[in-house]
């Protein structure tokens, strides 16, 4: 199974959430392989944590969430400096509430992405909620820019390349996304296409045996989308 280690961790956390599972959306690199539908795509990078976003509108509601998470076996670790980070059977889990200052996500695409989330069936038959591929790419672009935007070393950029490489009909999905999202993606990808070293950076995150061929496909996807009319 593609990306077995990451998906096993996702399944473990999904099962552990029990009644909270339907209230969260799984985001981040741990679920990137779930966007792949091209049999020829590469295997994604392993990741050490699971990222979740959840609608929480007040501190009182957040305190109730914390209590329920403790009951389910999610706990804070003294070694973690991130207030929204929990541990569950050895897996790091970041649960980010949407509307609690200083705790919630700063990524502007999480909230609209959650409103358009889709159900996805895991290999064990359980269901989780995911961002659509365009919203996932938007969250990754936003994170990439806020974390130094080094195309060679950025895990966010690597995840972007993986989705563009591994998902069929990506151009159509990007064009059919909500207008605000599609405009943002068109602008951001257009700027990336103009950056020096972009093609080499894309190839550097692909299987080196077929990197040239796959990079050409990724660039074709981006050019096709960036040059399309809004």
Backbone as CSV, one residue per row, in Angstrom:
resi,resn,N_x,N_y,N_z,CA_x,CA_y,CA_z,C_x,C_y,C_z
1,UNK,0.857,-1.205,0.000,0.000,0.000,0.000,0.883,1.242,0.000
2,UNK,0.540,2.203,-0.867,1.269,3.453,-0.942,1.250,4.155,0.419
3,UNK,2.434,4.589,0.892,2.497,5.424,2.088,1.873,4.734,3.295
4,UNK,2.232,3.450,3.507,1.572,2.659,4.544,1.753,3.236,5.939
5,UNK,2.949,3.729,6.260,3.217,4.206,7.617,2.350,5.417,7.953
6,UNK,2.317,6.414,7.072,1.494,7.599,7.322,0.020,7.242,7.452
7,UNK,-0.478,6.389,6.570,-1.901,6.064,6.571,-2.272,5.229,7.785
8,UNK,-1.385,4.370,8.234,-1.654,3.623,9.467,-1.815,4.576,10.643
9,UNK,-0.987,5.610,10.697,-1.095,6.599,11.774,-2.399,7.382,11.658
10,UNK,-2.791,7.734,10.442,-4.056,8.444,10.230,-5.225,7.577,10.692
11,UNK,-5.193,6.304,10.354,-6.265,5.394,10.756,-6.320,5.239,12.266
12,UNK,-5.160,5.178,12.906,-5.103,5.072,14.363,-5.750,6.287,15.013
13,UNK,-5.377,7.473,14.543,-5.920,8.706,15.117,-7.410,8.827,14.816
14,UNK,-7.811,8.484,13.602,-9.230,8.562,13.236,-10.071,7.676,14.142
15,UNK,-9.593,6.469,14.414,-10.323,5.570,15.307,-10.360,6.122,16.722
16,UNK,-9.248,6.710,17.162,-9.173,7.234,18.520,-10.077,8.423,18.766
17,UNK,-10.389,9.169,17.723,-11.231,10.357,17.882,-12.695,10.017,18.171
18,UNK,-13.112,8.830,17.790,-14.482,8.362,18.032,-15.529,9.393,17.596
19,UNK,-16.299,9.926,18.550,-17.391,10.845,18.212,-16.908,12.189,17.678
20,UNK,-15.626,12.506,17.870,-15.088,13.774,17.365,-14.667,13.694,15.901
21,UNK,-14.606,12.487,15.354,-14.042,12.323,14.012,-14.790,13.136,12.958
22,UNK,-16.105,13.158,13.050,-16.888,13.880,12.051,-16.767,15.394,12.180
23,UNK,-16.158,15.864,13.271,-16.049,17.303,13.495,-14.710,17.881,13.038
24,UNK,-13.781,17.020,12.627,-12.452,17.491,12.244,-12.201,17.242,10.761
25,UNK,-11.293,18.027,10.204,-10.811,17.820,8.842,-9.321,17.521,8.925
26,UNK,-8.900,16.445,8.288,-7.493,16.059,8.265,-6.778,16.880,7.197
27,UNK,-5.706,17.546,7.597,-4.929,18.383,6.687,-3.450,18.001,6.830
28,UNK,-2.585,18.592,6.027,-1.153,18.389,6.216,-0.581,17.210,5.457
29,UNK,0.724,17.029,5.614,1.465,16.048,4.834,1.100,14.608,5.083
30,UNK,0.538,14.285,6.245,0.214,12.892,6.556,-0.845,12.322,5.624
31,UNK,-1.688,13.179,5.062,-2.763,12.688,4.198,-2.502,12.970,2.722
32,UNK,-1.304,13.422,2.386,-1.048,13.836,1.003,-1.231,12.676,0.028
33,UNK,-0.905,11.446,0.443,-1.039,10.310,-0.471,-2.489,10.017,-0.819
34,UNK,-3.430,10.480,0.011,-4.847,10.237,-0.259,-5.346,11.037,-1.456
35,UNK,-4.551,11.988,-1.920,-4.923,12.768,-3.103,-4.432,12.117,-4.393
36,UNK,-3.614,11.098,-4.289,-3.019,10.477,-5.472,-4.019,9.539,-6.150
37,UNK,-4.161,9.673,-7.460,-4.963,8.717,-8.229,-4.270,8.323,-9.533
38,UNK,-2.997,8.637,-9.641,-2.184,8.256,-10.794,-1.292,7.089,-10.383
39,UNK,-1.487,5.895,-10.961,-0.683,4.728,-10.582,0.815,4.922,-10.786
40,UNK,1.203,5.854,-11.658,2.619,6.061,-11.931,3.295,7.046,-11.008
41,UNK,2.566,7.569,-10.036,3.126,8.595,-9.152,4.080,8.007,-8.129
42,UNK,4.894,8.872,-7.553,5.892,8.492,-6.554,5.220,8.267,-5.202
43,UNK,5.994,7.745,-4.255,5.537,7.587,-2.871,5.883,8.866,-2.116
44,UNK,4.959,9.428,-1.323,5.238,10.688,-0.624,6.195,10.505,0.537
45,UNK,6.677,11.616,1.062,7.589,11.605,2.201,6.875,11.131,3.468
46,UNK,7.588,10.492,4.379,6.999,10.191,5.693,6.893,11.466,6.515
47,UNK,5.945,11.524,7.409,5.789,12.687,8.277,5.586,12.225,9.705
48,UNK,5.939,13.078,10.649,5.953,12.669,12.054,4.702,13.063,12.816
49,UNK,3.781,13.811,12.179,2.603,14.248,12.926,1.364,14.264,12.045
50,UNK,0.217,14.284,12.704,-1.074,14.357,12.037,-1.670,15.723,12.345
51,UNK,-2.101,16.447,11.325,-2.689,17.779,11.506,-4.195,17.725,11.287
52,UNK,-4.933,18.289,12.241,-6.386,18.346,12.158,-6.852,19.775,12.384
53,UNK,-7.938,20.154,11.738,-8.574,21.448,11.975,-10.004,21.188,12.413
54,UNK,-10.459,21.975,13.400,-11.783,21.750,13.976,-12.434,23.090,14.287
55,UNK,-13.723,23.207,14.029,-14.447,24.437,14.345,-14.668,24.517,15.853
56,UNK,-14.045,25.509,16.485,-14.217,25.783,17.916,-14.356,27.294,18.044
57,UNK,-15.448,27.764,18.616,-15.757,29.188,18.564,-15.508,29.954,19.854
58,UNK,-15.087,29.275,20.930,-14.863,29.985,22.195,-13.892,29.201,23.065
59,UNK,-13.319,29.891,24.068,-12.431,29.208,25.005,-13.185,28.157,25.799
60,UNK,-14.439,28.443,26.152,-15.230,27.470,26.908,-15.424,26.191,26.100
61,UNK,-15.690,26.350,24.825,-15.844,25.187,23.955,-14.522,24.453,23.805
62,UNK,-13.431,25.206,23.754,-12.113,24.585,23.649,-11.782,23.782,24.907
63,UNK,-12.159,24.289,26.071,-11.925,23.561,27.317,-12.712,22.253,27.338
64,UNK,-13.924,22.275,26.823,-14.712,21.040,26.742,-14.070,20.061,25.767
65,UNK,-13.523,20.584,24.683,-12.816,19.733,23.731,-11.606,19.088,24.385
66,UNK,-10.833,19.872,25.132,-9.658,19.340,25.821,-10.041,18.201,26.762
67,UNK,-11.118,18.379,27.496,-11.566,17.353,28.427,-11.955,16.079,27.684
68,UNK,-12.665,16.229,26.578,-13.066,15.052,25.803,-11.852,14.356,25.214
69,UNK,-10.875,15.108,24.743,-9.662,14.506,24.198,-8.913,13.717,25.260
70,UNK,-8.855,14.239,26.473,-8.209,13.499,27.565,-8.937,12.185,27.830
71,UNK,-10.254,12.229,27.791,-11.036,11.014,28.004,-10.740,9.968,26.933
72,UNK,-10.451,10.430,25.736,-10.177,9.528,24.617,-8.727,9.068,24.565
73,UNK,-7.881,9.586,25.451,-6.491,9.152,25.493,-5.503,10.066,24.810
74,UNK,-5.945,11.234,24.358,-5.035,12.229,23.785,-4.489,13.079,24.929
75,UNK,-3.175,13.274,24.954,-2.584,14.011,26.070,-1.449,14.905,25.590
76,UNK,-1.198,15.967,26.353,-0.058,16.835,26.088,1.205,16.184,26.642
77,UNK,2.336,16.465,25.995,3.623,15.952,26.456,4.489,17.118,26.920
78,UNK,5.225,16.955,28.020,6.102,18.032,28.511,7.142,18.476,27.483
79,UNK,7.488,17.600,26.549,8.516,17.939,25.568,7.984,18.798,24.419
80,UNK,6.684,18.950,24.320,6.093,19.735,23.239,5.881,21.181,23.669
81,UNK,6.245,22.099,22.798,6.079,23.523,23.072,4.865,24.108,22.354
82,UNK,4.147,23.280,21.623,2.994,23.736,20.847,1.726,23.423,21.618
83,UNK,0.935,24.450,21.916,-0.213,24.294,22.806,-1.289,23.377,22.229
84,UNK,-1.387,23.293,20.906,-2.428,22.464,20.302,-1.936,21.058,19.962
85,UNK,-0.739,20.693,20.436,-0.174,19.376,20.110,-0.512,18.357,21.189
86,UNK,-0.924,17.188,20.738,-1.253,16.075,21.618,-0.449,14.852,21.186
87,UNK,-0.436,13.881,22.063,0.140,12.580,21.734,-0.955,11.524,21.867
88,UNK,-0.965,10.592,20.925,-1.931,9.497,20.989,-1.231,8.224,20.550
89,UNK,-0.976,7.343,21.498,-0.267,6.084,21.234,1.016,6.325,20.437
90,UNK,1.762,7.333,20.842,3.047,7.623,20.224,2.994,8.506,18.993
91,UNK,1.807,8.837,18.519,1.661,9.680,17.324,1.423,11.126,17.749
92,UNK,2.168,12.063,17.173,1.930,13.486,17.425,0.714,13.948,16.628
93,UNK,-0.194,14.634,17.307,-1.426,15.101,16.675,-1.616,16.579,16.994
94,UNK,-1.628,17.422,15.979,-1.905,18.851,16.154,-3.374,19.098,15.824
95,UNK,-4.155,19.495,16.833,-5.580,19.765,16.655,-5.787,21.263,16.771
96,UNK,-6.055,21.907,15.643,-6.098,23.367,15.581,-7.536,23.867,15.540
97,UNK,-7.988,24.569,16.586,-9.333,25.146,16.581,-9.377,26.390,15.701
98,UNK,-10.519,26.643,15.094,-10.590,27.709,14.096,-10.669,29.111,14.671
99,UNK,-11.392,29.293,15.768,-11.732,30.647,16.211,-11.288,30.963,17.630
100,UNK,-10.189,30.352,18.071,-9.656,30.632,19.404,-8.323,31.346,19.226
101,UNK,-8.231,32.644,19.528,-6.996,33.409,19.335,-5.794,32.750,20.005
102,UNK,-4.654,32.799,19.329,-3.371,32.278,19.824,-3.300,30.761,19.797
103,UNK,-4.391,30.088,19.437,-4.371,28.631,19.358,-4.736,28.180,17.956
104,UNK,-5.708,28.859,17.360,-6.249,28.434,16.085,-5.302,28.633,14.917
105,UNK,-5.665,28.113,13.748,-4.799,28.182,12.574,-4.676,29.592,12.025
106,UNK,-3.499,29.922,11.547,-3.281,31.212,10.905,-3.422,31.104,9.393
107,UNK,-3.539,29.885,8.884,-3.674,29.692,7.447,-5.080,30.099,7.001
108,UNK,-5.153,31.081,6.127,-6.449,31.665,5.772,-7.345,30.725,4.978
109,UNK,-6.791,29.622,4.467,-7.585,28.722,3.639,-8.202,27.571,4.415
110,UNK,-7.885,27.423,5.679,-8.463,26.320,6.443,-9.978,26.455,6.598
111,UNK,-10.443,27.631,6.997,-11.877,27.780,7.274,-12.726,27.602,6.011
112,UNK,-12.426,28.291,4.895,-13.215,28.007,3.688,-13.012,26.584,3.187
113,UNK,-11.815,26.046,3.401,-11.574,24.662,3.008,-12.434,23.688,3.788
114,UNK,-12.598,23.945,5.088,-13.445,23.088,5.916,-14.893,23.136,5.445
115,UNK,-15.341,24.303,5.028,-16.727,24.447,4.569,-16.989,23.649,3.298
116,UNK,-15.928,23.295,2.586,-16.055,22.536,1.339,-15.393,21.165,1.430
117,UNK,-15.169,20.679,2.648,-14.488,19.400,2.847,-15.310,18.240,2.286
118,UNK,-14.608,17.166,1.952,-15.253,15.985,1.368,-14.925,14.759,2.209
119,UNK,-15.799,13.762,2.149,-15.563,12.506,2.856,-14.597,11.643,2.056
120,UNK,-13.741,10.919,2.775,-12.784,10.025,2.122,-12.707,8.723,2.913
121,UNK,-12.764,7.611,2.202,-12.700,6.297,2.837,-11.250,5.835,2.950
122,UNK,-10.837,5.462,4.164,-9.488,4.949,4.401,-9.444,3.453,4.100
123,UNK,-8.245,2.874,3.964,-8.140,1.449,3.654,-8.848,0.531,4.645
124,UNK,-8.967,0.953,5.909,-9.646,0.109,6.897,-11.163,0.292,6.879
125,UNK,-11.671,1.101,5.952,-13.104,1.296,5.823,-13.663,2.484,6.578
126,UNK,-12.864,3.105,7.431,-13.337,4.268,8.179,-13.360,5.496,7.277
127,UNK,-14.185,6.470,7.654,-14.340,7.688,6.865,-13.757,8.881,7.610
128,UNK,-13.048,9.731,6.872,-12.563,10.988,7.427,-12.912,12.112,6.462
129,UNK,-12.780,13.331,6.923,-13.007,14.490,6.070,-11.666,15.065,5.613
130,UNK,-11.593,15.399,4.332,-10.398,15.993,3.731,-10.761,17.299,3.035
131,UNK,-9.776,18.172,2.905,-9.914,19.313,2.009,-9.960,18.809,0.577
132,UNK,-10.632,19.518,-0.301,-10.508,19.186,-1.713,-9.067,19.461,-2.143
133,UNK,-8.655,18.874,-3.263,-7.274,19.060,-3.719,-6.915,20.534,-3.928
134,UNK,-7.770,21.354,-4.556,-7.415,22.773,-4.702,-7.246,23.489,-3.366
135,UNK,-8.115,23.219,-2.402,-7.957,23.854,-1.092,-6.696,23.349,-0.391
136,UNK,-6.393,22.065,-0.539,-5.164,21.533,0.043,-3.952,22.263,-0.525
137,UNK,-3.922,22.442,-1.840,-2.807,23.157,-2.468,-2.720,24.591,-1.972
138,UNK,-3.865,25.239,-1.784,-3.860,26.619,-1.285,-3.279,26.690,0.120
139,UNK,-3.645,25.743,0.991,-3.087,25.752,2.352,-1.585,25.523,2.315
140,UNK,-1.142,24.683,1.402,0.287,24.394,1.302,1.058,25.581,0.719
141,UNK,0.485,26.265,-0.243,1.133,27.460,-0.785,1.257,28.538,0.281
142,UNK,0.204,28.716,1.068,0.229,29.704,2.139,1.299,29.345,3.171
143,UNK,1.370,28.066,3.536,2.376,27.618,4.500,3.784,27.758,3.927
144,UNK,3.950,27.416,2.657,5.246,27.532,1.988,5.766,28.962,2.047
145,UNK,4.918,29.917,1.762,5.333,31.324,1.775,5.667,31.812,3.184
146,UNK,4.973,31.290,4.178,5.177,31.770,5.549,6.357,31.105,6.243
147,UNK,6.931,30.072,5.613,8.022,29.326,6.239,9.325,29.457,5.462
148,UNK,9.511,30.576,4.792,10.792,30.825,4.146,10.843,30.593,2.664
149,UNK,9.862,29.963,2.086,9.697,29.660,0.650,10.971,29.193,-0.049
150,UNK,11.703,28.285,0.588,12.865,27.659,-0.048,12.375,26.426,-0.805
151,UNK,12.369,26.500,-2.118,11.792,25.427,-2.927,12.545,24.112,-2.787
152,UNK,13.818,24.162,-2.505,14.609,22.934,-2.434,14.369,22.147,-1.160
153,UNK,14.144,22.840,-0.044,14.073,22.160,1.251,12.685,22.162,1.881
154,UNK,11.757,22.907,1.340,10.432,23.041,1.948,9.612,21.761,1.816
155,UNK,9.119,21.265,2.943,8.217,20.110,2.921,6.873,20.487,2.315
156,UNK,6.461,21.732,2.523,5.206,22.190,1.923,5.307,22.189,0.400
157,UNK,6.429,22.670,-0.120,6.627,22.672,-1.568,6.670,21.240,-2.093
158,UNK,7.306,20.353,-1.348,7.366,18.946,-1.746,5.963,18.351,-1.837
159,UNK,5.110,18.684,-0.876,3.732,18.186,-0.904,2.960,18.751,-2.095
160,UNK,3.205,20.016,-2.420,2.568,20.629,-3.587,2.954,19.872,-4.854
161,UNK,4.246,19.611,-5.009,4.730,18.883,-6.182,4.108,17.494,-6.236
162,UNK,4.023,16.836,-5.081,3.456,15.485,-5.054,2.018,15.479,-5.565
163,UNK,1.194,16.397,-5.077,-0.210,16.420,-5.503,-0.317,16.735,-6.995
164,UNK,0.446,17.707,-7.467,0.409,18.056,-8.888,0.872,16.895,-9.756
165,UNK,1.810,16.111,-9.255,2.357,14.988,-10.008,1.457,13.761,-9.954
166,UNK,0.754,13.578,-8.855,0.079,12.296,-8.612,-1.421,12.315,-8.861
167,UNK,-1.979,13.479,-9.166,-3.431,13.582,-9.311,-3.811,13.876,-10.760
168,UNK,-4.605,13.000,-11.321,-5.069,13.170,-12.688,-6.150,14.254,-12.750
169,UNK,-6.272,14.888,-13.875,-7.279,15.950,-14.116,-7.108,17.142,-13.173
170,UNK,-5.890,17.397,-12.737,-5.656,18.476,-11.792,-5.998,19.836,-12.396
171,UNK,-5.713,20.025,-13.664,-6.022,21.309,-14.305,-7.520,21.584,-14.238
172,UNK,-8.332,20.562,-14.518,-9.786,20.740,-14.475,-10.251,21.099,-13.068
173,UNK,-9.699,20.435,-12.061,-10.090,20.737,-10.681,-9.724,22.171,-10.300
174,UNK,-8.563,22.608,-10.726,-8.138,23.971,-10.418,-9.039,24.993,-11.102
175,UNK,-9.396,24.729,-12.338,-10.261,25.653,-13.076,-11.670,25.698,-12.489
176,UNK,-12.133,24.554,-11.974,-13.508,24.453,-11.477,-13.645,24.851,-10.009
177,UNK,-12.551,25.209,-9.364,-12.597,25.614,-7.956,-13.355,26.936,-7.816
178,UNK,-13.847,27.253,-6.606,-14.495,28.553,-6.387,-13.604,29.693,-6.875
179,UNK,-14.209,30.749,-7.382,-13.458,31.799,-8.077,-12.350,32.420,-7.232
180,UNK,-12.620,32.711,-5.965,-11.590,33.316,-5.115,-10.396,32.383,-4.964
181,UNK,-10.682,31.102,-4.781,-9.622,30.103,-4.647,-8.870,29.929,-5.956
182,UNK,-9.597,29.795,-7.044,-8.967,29.606,-8.350,-8.089,30.797,-8.716
183,UNK,-8.561,32.007,-8.439,-7.764,33.205,-8.729,-6.480,33.216,-7.907
184,UNK,-6.582,32.838,-6.641,-5.402,32.791,-5.767,-4.394,31.781,-6.300
185,UNK,-4.854,30.592,-6.639,-3.952,29.548,-7.127,-3.322,29.950,-8.457
186,UNK,-4.098,30.549,-9.334,-3.565,30.986,-10.634,-2.461,32.031,-10.436
187,UNK,-2.692,32.954,-9.525,-1.694,33.999,-9.258,-0.432,33.407,-8.634
188,UNK,-0.601,32.554,-7.639,0.559,32.001,-6.940,1.370,31.077,-7.837
189,UNK,0.701,30.225,-8.583,1.431,29.328,-9.476,2.072,30.108,-10.621
190,UNK,1.408,31.153,-11.081,2.008,31.994,-12.114,3.307,32.621,-11.649
191,UNK,3.332,33.074,-10.395,4.555,33.664,-9.837,5.647,32.609,-9.667
192,UNK,5.259,31.409,-9.250,6.252,30.346,-9.094,6.875,29.973,-10.432
193,UNK,6.073,29.939,-11.476,6.592,29.587,-12.797,7.655,30.567,-13.278
194,UNK,7.614,31.785,-12.778,8.585,32.808,-13.178,9.849,32.794,-12.325
195,UNK,9.838,32.025,-11.241,10.990,32.021,-10.341,12.155,31.234,-10.926
196,UNK,13.338,31.778,-10.769,14.544,31.094,-11.227,14.718,29.787,-10.463
197,UNK,15.001,28.724,-11.182,15.248,27.436,-10.552,14.001,26.637,-10.234
198,UNK,12.833,27.117,-10.684,11.586,26.429,-10.343,11.541,25.026,-10.939
199,UNK,11.883,24.895,-12.208,11.829,23.586,-12.859,12.768,22.599,-12.172
200,UNK,13.968,23.051,-11.833,14.923,22.176,-11.152,14.418,21.788,-9.767
201,UNK,13.768,22.729,-9.083,13.237,22.434,-7.750,12.131,21.394,-7.826
202,UNK,11.263,21.513,-8.825,10.200,20.522,-9.011,10.808,19.145,-9.250
203,UNK,11.765,19.068,-10.164,12.402,17.787,-10.474,13.102,17.199,-9.260
204,UNK,13.634,18.057,-8.398,14.345,17.583,-7.217,13.467,16.881,-6.210
205,UNK,12.153,17.083,-6.293,11.226,16.437,-5.367,10.523,15.237,-5.996
206,UNK,11.009,14.797,-7.143,10.416,13.662,-7.835,11.388,12.493,-7.879
207,UNK,10.869,11.318,-8.165,11.698,10.130,-8.336,12.740,10.435,-9.408
208,UNK,14.022,10.383,-9.023,15.081,10.822,-9.931,15.212,9.963,-11.182
209,UNK,14.677,8.757,-11.143,14.740,7.898,-12.327,13.848,8.419,-13.450
210,UNK,12.794,9.119,-13.091,11.856,9.633,-14.093,11.553,11.114,-13.850
211,UNK,12.454,11.783,-13.146,12.194,13.163,-12.725,11.962,14.097,-13.904
212,UNK,12.754,13.968,-14.954,12.628,14.879,-16.090,11.252,14.752,-16.735
213,UNK,10.828,13.516,-16.953,9.525,13.275,-17.581,8.383,13.783,-16.706
214,UNK,8.436,13.455,-15.395,7.345,13.849,-14.500,7.334,15.361,-14.272
215,UNK,8.513,15.978,-14.210,8.580,17.430,-14.032,7.945,18.144,-15.222
216,UNK,8.165,17.613,-16.423,7.548,18.194,-17.615,6.029,18.142,-17.515
217,UNK,5.506,17.039,-16.970,4.060,16.903,-16.803,3.526,17.910,-15.779
218,UNK,4.245,18.062,-14.666,3.826,19.019,-13.634,3.830,20.435,-14.194
219,UNK,4.896,20.784,-14.899,4.988,22.125,-15.482,3.889,22.354,-16.516
220,UNK,3.558,21.299,-17.268,2.474,21.413,-18.235,1.143,21.686,-17.557
221,UNK,0.922,21.019,-16.425,-0.295,21.256,-15.648,-0.372,22.707,-15.200
222,UNK,0.725,23.207,-14.649,0.738,24.576,-14.132,0.609,25.611,-15.244
223,UNK,1.305,25.397,-16.353,1.192,26.340,-17.470,-0.233,26.347,-18.017
224,UNK,-0.818,25.151,-18.135,-2.175,25.065,-18.650,-3.170,25.801,-17.773
225,UNK,-2.962,25.723,-16.462,-3.866,26.404,-15.540,-3.572,27.896,-15.466
226,UNK,-2.297,28.252,-15.320,-1.927,29.660,-15.148,-2.306,30.501,-16.359
227,UNK,-2.300,29.893,-17.538,-2.603,30.638,-18.750,-4.087,30.607,-19.107
228,UNK,-4.874,29.842,-18.344,-6.305,29.767,-18.642,-7.010,31.024,-18.164
229,UNK,-8.129,31.334,-18.771,-8.890,32.516,-18.389,-9.688,32.242,-17.120
230,UNK,-9.772,33.207,-16.217,-10.578,33.040,-15.000,-12.038,32.747,-15.349
